[in-house]
Amino acid sequence: MEVDGDNWNANPSDGAKFAHLKAFVNATREFEATHSETAINSLTRYLGLIASSCDLSIFSPGRSEVCAFFNSLWRAMSDARGPHWAGVAVLARACMEPSARYALTHTYKFMPILARLLSDTVSNDKKIKLLSVMQDISYGIKISWQESYLAELMKTLTSWIVQPMLESQHRTIGHKSLTVLINLCYGNLPAIYALMRTVDTKEFVVHLISLKDGGYGGVEVCRLLLCLSSATRSASTTRQADVHSYLCCTMKTFNKAIVEREETQLLHAYTFINDLCSDDNLRNYVLTYSNFNNSLKDALKDADSLCKVNQGDTMEPESITGCLQNVLKFLTVLVSLDLYSLRSHHVDVVCLCMKASRVCLAESLELFAAIITQYREEGRLPKELISMLSDGLPALLVPPSMEPGKAGLQWLQVVGALCESSETQERVLQEVTPDSFEDTLYGVLQYTSQNGPVGSEVSQQAVIVSCRTGLSLAPLDRHWEAALNRMLAHHQVRKLLCSGLSGNNASRRRQILQLIKHHYFPSDQMNQVFGENVNSVTDLSVESLSPRMDMESEMVTFGPSQQTAVDDLVTRLNKELDSGRITDIATSSVMELYGYKITCLEQRLHSHSVALQGATDHMASLQHALALLQATNSTQQDVLYTTQMQTERHKKTIEELHKQLEDAETTLRGFRAKLAAERLDKDKQRENLQKEFRQQLTNIENEMKARDRESEEKFKQAEIECKALQKKLEQQTSKNSELAGVLIKFEERVKQRDKRLEEAASGENSLRREIELRDNMIKQLEKTVVERENRLYQVTNQLEEMKRVQEMVAKLMTKSSSNVST
């Protein structure tokens, strides 16, 4: 069943990133159509390019391109002529990406294909490569029925486990086979039953115990022994000495794996210790183990090396990060045991958290929250821990900016744990803002909404922790009180609280009821908070779409002669049984019937195996199609969310622009009315000024005319007087030499006066012309008036001078008359 369509939601910016994946999908179609050598070489070449890629994000299963690639790889490797080992190399590279490893295990079902490749005919190097991929893909696998590949795979793995391990490659193969075997059997009863049918259980258990006592196998042997013990008896029958032996082996494996940086060993150590602590029957035995202290001291010393970057490291950075993550998870489980003997290491563990937070933020925050939670009942932290937190606490209280959905829950748990201690509660109020806290919560909800039931559990936990934190801080700060009301009003928070209250998880219901009993919980909003429809939160189940075969159709039919012989034999046996002579029936006849029956059962078993294999392949194809649909749906939801956000943003922008436009129109109308009023005022002022100027000009003209008439009359008198004086002076020229000089000067002055009078006349003419032009030049009126006043002032000065001259002439004439009389 193909799921790789052409309708990919491809982003042009990611075209180069997924180019090889798309090319491989197209090459797979050509290979399925032709099965030519060219198509096989093309597939091998593209797989080599993909396996050598440095960007692990190309394997992240959230995109349709990746879903189509894994489906095409599954189909190519399912074909007997496909590029199997090139595909194994790609799977080994893809397993370094956590989400891709999870998808390969639970969605794309590569385990049956890899199991078919595993056999004694391949070389040891290929066995090691194949087992390395299988131990990554098989971790956490769920097997619900007797799948067809289990029997042969169990036989192969157990044969390599029990074989003599004389060479290093044989030891590696046996160790990896043991890891794959425990991954298959852990939590999967069908796999355990397949194992028990394959080997002699007692002999195999004895062999495993000898491996554990010999220091080989480590924690995987302990896990497999516990699985076999639980399957054959029950977990409650496990002895305390056995649990302590398992713990001793686990701690040795943990310390050794830290030094050797074995990511797989650390993962199994964490899984095993977590399982022991999660089991109510075995947890009490774990609490009585007394050697945690010494082992943990050595482990913490070696764990610091994982936080340092050494230039000589040949391991992949992803592997080192995975080792550190598993170490932090292991320490979280130990800290959660709340053993008083381990509290002396809390300061060192917190120091390790601060160092590891740069690489593994989520795990560091979870471990830090587990430490703080241990002091919840005491209500305060030790002084040593407070002094250690004084410098590193602000860094831990910064909301996670990188991958907030993954590390957000742990950060919320840290803040919630710190709020329960009086010493750190004030620091939380100072360092954490309600807005950043809400943004982190909503980021977690958005991230987990795409992860199914697991994401629902994480979302409920995040909501409960956030509400508990809000209830702790709301009485101390009004901003936190408002944040609590906003969180309780959020529809997704209400839905998760309702689902948790109505779910099957008793501890979750208890936590929600504790929130409700809190004295600061808004009891008046109970109907609003818990009024959501609880039935809306439903789990979707996918029904098996594979056709069911009728049992009668699966019955193997015999030929006519065989059917007749079987019927005769059965009739004969019934008669002999009724007559009590069953012992007279020959053994050969019974064996003949038994042989027919065995043949029938073998054929039926074969038909069931074929039908099961077909159903498994069909289910895998359906899961591939479902993964592609989910990826496409997720992409479309992201596009829809982005579109809705942009639409809301554009609506807000449009509303703001409409409001601005209305304000601008109102302002414009006000400006227009104001301008119209100002224009009317200016027109009135202009008319008034024009009237005033005209009146002033008329007054000035009248004054000028009067002054002109006066000056003309004075000038005429002066001329008459000058003529009379000239006659008198002509008569007396000979008599008075002094008067001659005076007269000469007087003539010169008269000439100057004539010139000035001419200039005054020309000025008066220009003034008249200017007066005629002033009606058209209102703006220059003041300058012209000033100039004319200046000129009038000059004329008046000249006239005053003429008066002085006349007075002087009169004085001269009186003097001359007095002289004549003398």
C-alpha positions in Angstrom: 0.0 0.0 0.0 1.6 3.2 -1.1 1.2 6.4 0.9 3.7 8.6 -0.9 1.6 10.9 -3.0 2.5 13.9 -5.0 0.5 16.3 -2.9 3.2 17.0 -0.4 2.9 20.2 1.5 6.4 21.1 0.5 7.9 24.4 1.6 10.2 25.9 -1.1 12.7 26.9 1.5 13.1 23.2 2.6 13.3 21.9 -0.9 17.0 21.3 -0.8 16.8 19.8 2.7 14.4 17.0 1.6 15.6 16.7 -2.0 17.3 13.3 -1.4 14.2 11.9 0.4 11.9 12.9 -2.5 14.4 11.5 -5.0 14.5 8.2 -3.1 10.7 8.0 -3.1 10.6 8.5 -6.9 13.4 5.9 -7.3 11.4 3.4 -5.2 8.5 3.7 -7.5 10.7 3.0 -10.5 12.3 0.1 -8.6 8.8 -1.4 -7.9 7.9 -1.0 -11.6 11.1 -2.3 -13.2 13.3 -4.1 -10.6 16.2 -3.2 -12.8 19.9 -2.9 -11.8 19.8 0.8 -12.6 16.9 1.3 -10.2 18.7 -0.6 -7.4 21.9 1.4 -7.9 19.9 4.6 -7.8 18.2 3.5 -4.5 21.6 2.5 -3.0 23.2 5.9 -4.1 20.3 7.9 -2.6 20.5 5.9 0.6 24.2 6.5 0.9 23.6 10.3 0.5 20.9 10.2 3.1 22.9 8.1 5.6 25.9 10.6 5.3 23.7 13.6 6.1 24.7 15.7 9.1 21.3 17.1 9.7 19.3 14.7 11.8 16.1 16.8 11.5 15.5 15.3 8.0 14.3 12.2 9.8 11.9 13.9 12.1 8.5 12.2 11.3 6.4 15.3 11.6 6.5 16.1 7.8 4.8 14.3 4.9 8.1 14.0 3.1 9.6 12.0 5.9 6.5 9.7 6.2 6.7 9.0 2.5 10.4 8.3 2.7 10.1 5.8 5.6 7.2 4.1 3.8 9.2 3.8 0.6 12.2 2.5 2.6 9.9 -0.1 4.2 8.6 -1.3 0.8 12.1 -1.3 -0.7 13.5 -3.4 2.2 10.5 -5.7 2.2 11.4 -6.7 -1.4 13.9 -9.5 -1.6 15.9 -7.7 -4.3 16.0 -4.4 -2.4 19.1 -2.5 -1.0 18.8 -4.0 2.5 22.2 -3.1 3.9 22.1 0.5 2.6 18.7 0.7 4.3 20.2 -0.6 7.5 22.8 2.2 7.4 20.1 4.8 7.0 18.1 3.3 9.9 21.2 3.4 12.1 21.6 7.1 11.3 17.8 7.8 11.8 17.9 6.2 15.2 20.0 9.0 16.5 17.0 11.3 16.3 14.6 10.4 19.2 11.3 11.1 17.5 12.4 9.2 14.4 13.5 6.2 16.6 10.1 6.2 18.3 8.3 6.3 14.9 10.5 3.4 13.5 9.5 1.3 16.5 5.8 2.0 16.8 4.6 3.3 13.4 6.7 1.9 10.5 7.4 -1.6 12.0 10.9 -2.2 10.6 11.5 -5.0 13.2 10.1 -7.8 11.0 12.2 -6.8 8.1 15.4 -6.6 10.1 14.5 -10.0 11.7 14.4 -11.6 8.3 17.9 -10.2 7.5 19.3 -11.6 10.7 20.8 -15.1 10.1 24.0 -17.1 10.5 24.9 -16.6 6.9 25.8 -13.0 7.2 29.2 -11.8 8.4 29.9 -10.8 12.0 30.3 -7.2 11.1 26.9 -7.1 9.4 25.5 -9.0 12.4 26.8 -6.3 14.7 25.5 -3.4 12.6 22.1 -5.1 12.3 21.9 -5.9 16.0 22.9 -2.3 16.8 19.9 -1.0 14.8 17.6 -3.6 16.2 18.5 -2.8 19.8 17.6 0.9 19.1 14.4 0.1 17.2 13.2 -2.7 19.6 13.4 -0.5 22.7 9.9 0.1 24.0 8.3 -2.1 21.3 4.8 -3.4 21.9 3.9 -6.9 20.7 0.2 -7.8 21.1 0.1 -11.2 19.4 2.3 -14.0 18.2 3.9 -12.3 15.2 5.3 -14.6 12.6 8.9 -13.4 12.8 9.1 -14.0 16.6 9.9 -17.7 16.6 12.8 -17.6 14.2 14.2 -14.4 15.7 14.1 -15.9 19.2 15.8 -19.0 18.0 18.6 -17.0 16.4 19.1 -14.6 19.3 19.2 -17.3 22.0 21.6 -19.4 19.9 24.0 -16.4 19.8 23.5 -15.8 23.5 24.3 -19.3 24.7 27.2 -19.9 22.2 30.8 -19.8 23.6 32.0 -16.2 23.6 35.7 -16.7 22.9 36.3 -13.8 20.5 35.5 -10.1 21.0 33.1 -10.1 18.1 31.2 -13.1 19.5 30.9 -11.3 22.8 29.6 -8.1 21.1 27.1 -10.2 19.1 26.0 -12.0 22.2 25.7 -8.8 24.2 23.7 -7.0 21.5 21.5 -10.1 21.0 20.7 -10.1 24.8 19.8 -6.4 24.5 17.4 -7.1 21.6 15.9 -10.1 23.4 15.1 -8.1 26.6 13.6 -5.3 24.5 11.3 -7.8 22.8 10.3 -9.6 26.0 10.0 -6.6 28.2 6.3 -6.0 28.8 5.3 -8.3 25.9 3.9 -11.7 27.0 3.7 -13.1 23.4 7.4 -12.6 23.0 8.1 -14.2 26.4 5.9 -17.2 25.5 7.7 -17.5 22.2 11.0 -17.5 24.1 9.8 -20.1 26.5 8.7 -22.3 23.6 12.1 -21.8 21.9 14.5 -22.7 24.8 14.5 -24.8 27.9 13.6 -22.1 30.4 15.4 -23.6 33.4 18.7 -24.1 31.4 18.4 -20.7 29.9 17.8 -19.1 33.3 20.8 -20.9 34.7 22.9 -19.6 31.8 21.7 -16.1 32.4 22.6 -16.3 36.1 26.1 -17.6 35.2 26.4 -14.6 32.9 25.4 -12.2 35.6 27.7 -13.7 38.2 30.5 -13.6 35.6 30.1 -9.9 35.1 28.7 -10.2 31.6 25.5 -8.7 30.3 25.0 -6.2 33.0 21.6 -4.9 33.6 20.0 -6.6 30.6 20.5 -10.0 32.2 18.7 -8.7 35.4 15.8 -7.3 33.3 15.4 -10.6 31.4 15.5 -12.6 34.6 12.9 -10.4 36.2 10.7 -10.7 33.0 11.0 -14.5 33.1 10.3 -14.6 36.8 7.2 -12.4 36.4 5.9 -14.5 33.5 6.4 -17.8 35.2 5.4 -16.8 38.7 4.6 -13.2 39.7 6.5 -10.1 40.8 5.4 -10.6 44.4 7.4 -13.9 44.6 10.7 -12.1 43.9 12.9 -12.3 46.9 14.6 -9.4 48.5 18.0 -10.9 48.0 17.3 -11.1 44.2 16.3 -7.4 44.1 19.4 -6.4 46.0 21.5 -8.5 43.6 19.8 -6.8 40.7 20.5 -3.4 42.2 24.1 -4.2 42.8 24.5 -5.2 39.2 22.6 -2.2 38.0 24.8 0.3 40.0 28.0 -1.4 38.7 26.6 -1.2 35.1 25.6 2.4 35.7 29.1 3.5 36.9 30.8 1.5 34.2 28.6 2.9 31.4 29.3 6.5 32.5 33.0 5.9 32.2 32.7 4.1 28.9 29.9 6.4 27.7 27.6 3.5 26.7 24.3 5.2 25.9 22.4 1.9 25.6 23.6 0.6 29.0 22.6 3.8 30.7 19.2 3.7 29.1 18.6 0.1 30.3 19.9 1.0 33.8 17.4 3.9 34.0 14.6 1.7 32.7 15.3 -1.1 35.1 15.7 1.1 38.2 12.5 3.0 37.2 10.6 -0.3 36.9 11.8 -1.6 40.3 10.8 1.7 41.9 7.4 1.8 40.1 6.4 -1.7 41.3 4.7 -1.5 44.7 5.9 -5.0 45.7 9.5 -4.4 44.7 9.9 -0.8 45.8 10.1 -1.7 49.5 13.0 -4.0 48.7 14.7 -1.2 46.8 14.3 1.1 49.8 16.2 -1.4 52.0 19.2 -1.5 49.7 22.1 0.2 51.6 24.8 0.6 49.0 23.4 3.5 47.0 25.6 6.0 48.8 29.0 4.7 47.8 28.0 3.9 44.2 26.4 7.4 43.7 29.5 9.2 45.0 31.6 7.5 42.3 29.0 8.1 39.6 28.7 11.8 40.3 32.4 12.2 39.9 32.4 10.5 36.6 29.2 12.3 35.4 30.9 15.7 35.3 33.0 14.5 32.4 29.9 14.2 30.3 29.2 17.9 30.7 32.6 18.9 29.4 33.5 19.2 25.7 36.8 17.4 24.8 38.4 18.0 21.5 39.6 14.4 21.4 36.2 12.9 21.6 35.3 10.6 18.7 31.7 10.0 19.7 28.8 11.8 18.1 27.6 14.8 20.1 24.1 13.2 20.0 25.4 10.1 21.8 27.1 12.1 24.5 23.9 14.1 25.0 21.9 10.9 25.2 24.3 9.5 27.8 23.9 12.6 29.9 20.1 12.5 29.6 20.0 8.9 30.8 22.3 9.7 33.7 20.0 12.6 34.8 16.9 10.4 34.5 18.6 7.7 36.6 19.5 10.2 39.3 15.9 11.5 39.2 14.6 8.1 40.0 17.1 7.7 42.9 16.3 11.1 44.3 12.5 10.4 44.1 13.1 7.4 46.5 13.5 10.1 49.3 16.3 8.1 51.0 17.8 10.2 53.9 21.2 8.7 53.1 21.2 10.3 49.7 20.5 13.9 50.9 24.2 14.4 51.4 24.6 14.3 47.7 21.9 16.8 46.8 24.3 19.7 46.6 26.5 17.7 44.1 23.5 16.7 42.1 22.3 20.3 41.9 25.7 21.4 40.7 25.5 18.7 38.0 22.0 20.0 37.1 23.4 23.5 36.5 26.3 22.2 34.4 24.0 19.9 32.3 21.2 22.5 31.8 23.1 23.9 28.8 22.7 20.6 27.0 19.8 18.7 28.7 17.5 21.4 30.0 14.4 19.2 30.4 16.1 16.4 32.3 18.1 18.9 34.5 14.9 20.8 35.5 13.1 17.5 36.2 16.0 16.4 38.5 16.1 19.8 40.2 12.4 19.7 40.8 12.7 16.2 42.3 15.3 17.5 44.8 13.3 20.5 45.8 10.2 18.4 46.2 11.9 16.2 48.9 11.9 19.1 51.3 8.2 19.9 50.8 7.0 18.6 54.1 9.8 20.4 56.0 8.9 23.7 54.4 12.5 25.0 54.0 15.7 24.1 52.2 19.1 23.2 53.8 21.5 26.1 54.1 24.1 24.3 51.9 21.5 24.0 49.1 20.4 27.6 49.5 23.9 28.8 49.2 24.4 26.7 46.1 21.1 28.0 44.6 22.0 31.7 45.2 24.1 31.9 42.1 22.5 29.3 39.8 18.8 29.8 40.6 18.2 32.9 38.3 19.5 30.8 35.4 17.2 27.9 36.1 14.2 30.3 36.5 14.6 31.7 33.0 11.8 30.2 30.8 13.1 27.8 28.2 13.4 29.6 24.9 14.7 26.6 22.9 12.1 23.9 22.5 9.8 25.3 25.2 7.2 22.6 24.6 9.7 19.8 25.5 11.4 21.5 28.6 8.4 23.6 29.6 6.8 20.9 31.9 10.0 20.5 33.8 10.4 24.2 34.2 6.9 24.5 35.5 7.6 21.7 38.0 10.8 23.6 39.2 8.8 26.8 39.7 6.0 24.9 41.5 8.5 23.1 43.7 10.3 26.3 44.6 7.0 27.9 45.5 6.5 25.4 48.3 9.5 26.6 50.2 9.4 29.9 52.1 13.1 30.7 51.3 12.7 30.4 47.5 9.1 31.7 47.2 10.2 35.3 47.2 12.9 34.6 44.6 10.3 33.1 42.4 8.2 36.3 42.7 11.3 38.3 41.7 12.6 36.2 38.9 9.4 34.8 37.2 6.8 36.9 35.6 3.2 35.7 35.3 3.2 36.4 31.6 6.3 34.2 31.0 4.7 31.5 33.2 1.5 31.5 31.2 3.3 31.5 27.8 5.3 28.5 28.9 2.2 26.6 29.9 0.4 27.4 26.7 3.6 26.3 24.8 3.5 23.0 26.5 -0.2 22.5 25.7 0.4 23.3 22.1 3.3 21.0 21.8 1.6 18.0 23.6 -1.6 18.4 21.7 -0.1 16.5 18.8 1.3 13.5 20.8 -1.9 11.5 21.5 -2.6 9.9 25.0 1.0 10.6 26.2 0.6 14.2 25.3 -2.7 14.3 27.1 -1.1 13.0 30.3 1.7 15.6 30.1 -0.8 18.3 29.5 -2.9 17.4 32.5 0.3 17.3 34.7 1.4 20.7 33.4 -2.1 22.2 34.1 -2.2 20.8 37.6 1.4 22.1 38.4 0.5 25.5 37.0 -2.7 25.8 38.9 -1.0 24.7 42.1 1.8 27.3 41.6 -0.8 30.0 40.8 -2.7 29.2 44.0 0.5 29.4 46.0 1.5 32.8 44.6 -1.9 34.5 44.1 -2.3 35.6 47.8 1.2 37.3 47.6 0.8 39.2 44.4 -2.2 40.6 42.5 -0.5 40.0 39.1 -0.3 36.2 39.9 -4.0 36.4 41.0 -4.9 37.8 37.7 -2.8 35.1 35.9 -4.6 32.4 37.9 -8.0 33.7 36.8 -6.8 33.8 33.2 -5.5 30.2 33.4 -8.8 28.9 34.9 -10.7 30.8 32.2 -8.7 29.2 29.4 -10.8 26.6 27.5 -8.0 24.0 27.1 -7.1 24.2 30.8 -10.8 23.7 31.8 -11.0 20.7 29.4 -7.9 19.1 30.8 -9.1 19.6 34.4 -12.5 18.0 33.5 -10.9 15.0 31.8 -8.5 14.5 34.7 -11.3 14.6 37.2 -13.4 12.1 35.2 -10.5 9.9 34.2 -9.3 6.6 35.5 -6.1 7.9 37.1 -6.7 8.0 40.9 -3.6 10.1 41.7 -4.6 12.6 39.1 -8.1 13.0 40.5 -6.6 13.4 44.0 -4.4 16.2 42.8 -7.3 18.0 41.1 -9.4 17.6 44.3 -6.6 19.1 46.3 -6.6 22.1 44.0 -10.3 22.5 44.6 -10.0 22.2 48.4 -7.4 25.0 48.4 -8.7 28.1 50.3 -7.8 30.4 47.4 -9.5 28.4 44.7 -12.4 30.5 43.2 -15.3 28.4 44.4 -17.7 30.8 42.7 -16.3 29.7 39.4 -16.8 26.0 39.9 -19.6 25.7 37.4 -17.6 27.7 34.8 -14.3 25.8 35.3 -15.9 22.3 35.5 -18.8 23.0 33.2 -17.1 21.7 30.1 -18.4 18.6 28.4 -16.3 15.9 29.8 -17.4 13.5 27.1 -15.7 15.7 24.5 -12.4 14.4 25.6 -12.4 11.0 23.9 -9.8 8.6 22.8 -9.9 7.6 19.2 -9.4 3.9 18.5 -8.6 2.6 15.0 -10.4 -0.6 14.2 -8.6 -3.2 12.3 -9.5 -3.0 8.7 -7.9 -6.2 7.7 -10.5 -8.8 6.5 -11.3 -11.6 8.9 -11.0 -15.1 7.5 -13.7 -17.5 8.2 -12.5 -20.5 10.2 -14.3 -22.8 7.9 -12.6 -21.4 4.9 -9.3 -21.9 6.6 -9.9 -25.6 7.0 -7.7 -27.7 4.7 -9.6 -29.9 2.3 -8.4 -33.4 1.4 -8.7 -35.1 -1.9 -11.7 -37.4 -2.6 -9.7 -40.6 -1.8 -8.1 -39.2 1.3 -11.5 -37.9 2.6 -13.1 -41.4 2.0 -10.2 -43.1 3.9 -10.5 -40.7 6.8 -14.3 -41.2 7.0 -14.0 -45.0 6.9 -11.3 -44.9 9.6 -13.4 -42.6 11.9 -16.5 -44.8 11.4 -14.5 -47.9 12.3 -13.0 -46.3 15.4 -16.5 -45.2 16.6 -17.9 -48.7 16.1 -15.1 -50.4 18.0 -15.4 -47.8 20.7 -19.1 -48.5 21.1 -18.6 -52.2 21.2 -15.7 -52.0 23.7 -13.1 -53.5 21.3 -11.0 -50.3 20.8 -7.9 -52.3 21.8 -8.3 -54.5 18.8 -7.7 -51.5 16.5 -4.2 -51.6 15.0 -1.8 -48.9 16.1 -1.0 -48.2 12.5 -4.6 -47.2 11.9 -4.6 -44.8 14.8 -1.2 -43.4 13.7 -2.6 -43.0 10.2 -5.5 -40.9 11.6 -3.1 -39.0 13.8 -0.9 -38.3 10.8 -3.9 -37.0 8.8 -4.8 -34.8 11.8 -1.2 -33.5 12.2 -1.1 -32.7 8.5 -4.4 -30.8 8.8 -3.1 -28.9 11.8 0.2 -28.0 10.1 -1.5 -26.8 7.0 -3.9 -24.8 9.1 -1.0 -23.3 11.1 0.7 -22.4 7.8 -2.4 -20.7 6.5 -2.8 -18.9 9.8 0.9 -17.8 9.7 0.4 -16.5 6.1 -2.8 -14.7 7.1 -1.1 -13.2 10.1 1.9 -12.1 8.1 -0.5 -10.5 5.5 -2.5 -8.8 8.3 0.7 -7.6 9.9 1.9 -6.1 6.6 -1.5 -4.6 6.0 -1.6 -3.1 9.5 1.9 -1.6 8.9 0.7 -0.1 5.7 -2.3 1.3 7.4 -0.1 2.8 10.1 2.1 4.3 7.5 -0.9 5.9 5.8 -2.1 7.1 9.2 1.3 8.6 9.9 1.2 10.4 6.6 -2.3 11.7 7.2 -1.3 12.8 10.7 1.7 14.6 9.3 -0.3 16.2 6.6 -3.0 17.1 9.1 -0.4 18.6 11.5 1.0 20.7 8.6 -2.4 21.8 7.6 -3.3 22.7 11.2 -0.1 24.7 11.5 -1.0 26.5 8.2 -4.5 27.0 9.5 -3.2 28.3 12.9 -0.8 30.6 11.1 -3.6 31.8 8.8 -6.0 32.4 11.7 -3.3 34.3 13.6 -2.5 36.4 10.6 -6.3 36.9 10.0 -6.8 38.0 13.5 -3.7 40.3 13.3 -5.0 41.7 10.0 -8.5 42.2 11.6 -6.9 44.1 14.5 -4.9 46.1 12.1 -7.9 46.9 9.9 -9.9 47.9 13.0 -7.1 50.1 14.2 -6.8 51.6 10.7 -10.6 52.2 10.6 -10.4 53.9 14.0 -7.5 55.9 12.9 -9.4 56.9 9.7 -12.4 57.9 11.7 -10.2 60.0 14.0 -8.5 61.5 11.0 -11.9 62.3 9.4 -13.1 63.9 12.6 -9.9 65.9 12.9 -10.1 66.9 9.3 -13.6 68.1 9.7 -12.5 70.1 12.7 -9.6 71.5 10.8 -11.9 72.5 7.9 -14.3 74.3 10.2 -11.5 76.0 11.9 -9.9 77.0 8.6 -13.2 78.3 7.3 -13.7 80.4 10.5 -10.1 81.7 10.3 -10.7 82.5 6.6 -13.8 84.5 7.4 -11.9 86.3 10.2 -9.1 87.1 7.9 -11.4 88.4 5.2 -13.1 90.7 7.7 -9.7 91.8 9.0 -8.6 92.4 5.5 -11.7 94.5 4.7 -11.3 96.5 7.9 -7.6 97.1 7.2 -8.4 98.1 3.6 -11.0 100.6 4.9 -8.5 101.9 7.5 -5.7 102.2 4.9 -8.0 104.0 2.4 -9.0 106.4 5.1 -5.4 107.0 6.2 -4.4 107.5 2.5 -7.2 110.0 2.1 -6.1 111.9 5.2 -2.4 111.8 4.0 -3.4 113.0 0.5 -5.4 115.9 2.0 -2.5 116.8 4.3 -0.1 116.7 1.4 -2.3 118.9 -0.7 -2.6 121.4 2.0 1.1 121.4 2.6 1.7 121.7 -1.2 -0.6 124.8 -1.3 1.2 126.3 1.7 4.6 125.6 0.2 3.6 127.1 -3.2 2.3 130.2 -1.5 5.5 130.5 0.6 7.5 129.9 -2.5 5.7 132.6 -4.4 6.3 135.0 -1.6 9.9 134.0 -1.5 10.2 134.6 -5.2 8.7 138.1 -4.8 10.8 138.8 -1.9 13.9 137.5 -3.8 13.2 139.8 -6.8 12.8 142.7 -4.5 16.0 141.9 -2.7 17.8 141.3 -6.0 16.8 144.8 -7.2 17.8 146.3 -3.9 21.1 144.3 -3.9 21.8 145.3 -7.5 21.4 148.9 -6.4 23.7 148.5 -3.4 26.4 146.2 -5.0 28.6 149.1 -5.5 28.0 150.4 -2.0 28.6 147.5 0.2 31.4 145.0 -0.6 30.4 142.9 2.3 26.9 142.6 1.1 28.2 141.5 -2.3 29.9 138.4 -0.8 26.7 137.7 1.2 24.7 138.1 -1.9 27.0 135.7 -3.8 26.5 133.2 -1.1 22.9 133.9 -1.1 22.7 133.2 -4.8 24.5 129.9 -4.3 22.1 129.0 -1.6 19.2 130.0 -3.8 20.5 127.8 -6.5 20.8 124.9 -4.1 17.3 125.7 -2.9 16.0 125.7 -6.4 17.6 122.3 -6.9 16.1 121.1 -3.7 12.7 122.5 -4.7 13.0 120.6 -8.0 13.9 117.5 -6.2 11.0 118.1 -3.8 8.7 118.6 -6.8 10.0 115.4 -8.4 9.5 113.6 -5.1 6.0 115.0 -4.8 5.3 113.7 -8.3 6.6 110.2 -7.4 4.5 110.3 -4.2 1.5 111.1 -6.3 2.2 108.2 -8.6 2.8 105.9 -5.7 -0.4 107.0 -4.1 -2.2 106.0 -7.2 -0.5 102.6 -7.1 -1.1 102.0 -3.4 -4.6 100.6 -4.0 -2.9 97.7 -5.8 0.0 97.4 -3.3 -1.6 97.1 0.1 1.2 95.1 1.6 3.8 97.8 0.8 1.8 100.6 2.1 3.6 101.0 5.4 7.0 101.2 3.7 5.7 103.8 1.3 4.2 105.9 4.1 7.4 105.8 6.0 9.4 106.9 2.9 6.9 109.8 2.3 7.1 110.9 5.9 10.9 111.0 5.6 10.6 113.1 2.4 8.1 115.4 4.0 10.4 115.7 6.9 13.2 116.8 4.6 10.9 119.3 2.8 9.9 120.8 6.1 13.5 121.1 7.1 14.2 122.8 3.8 11.3 125.2 4.4 12.5 126.0 7.9 15.9 126.7 6.4 14.2 129.0 3.9 12.5 130.8 6.8 15.9 131.2 8.4 17.3 132.5 5.1 14.5 135.0 4.9 15.1 136.1 8.4 18.8 136.5 7.6 17.9 138.5 4.4 15.5 140.6 6.5 18.3 141.2 9.0 20.7 142.0 6.2 18.2 144.4 4.7 17.6 146.1 8.0 21.3 146.4 8.5 21.8 147.7 4.9 19.0 150.3 5.4 20.6 151.4 8.7 23.9 151.7 6.9 22.3 153.7 4.1 20.6 156.0 6.6 24.0 156.5 8.3 
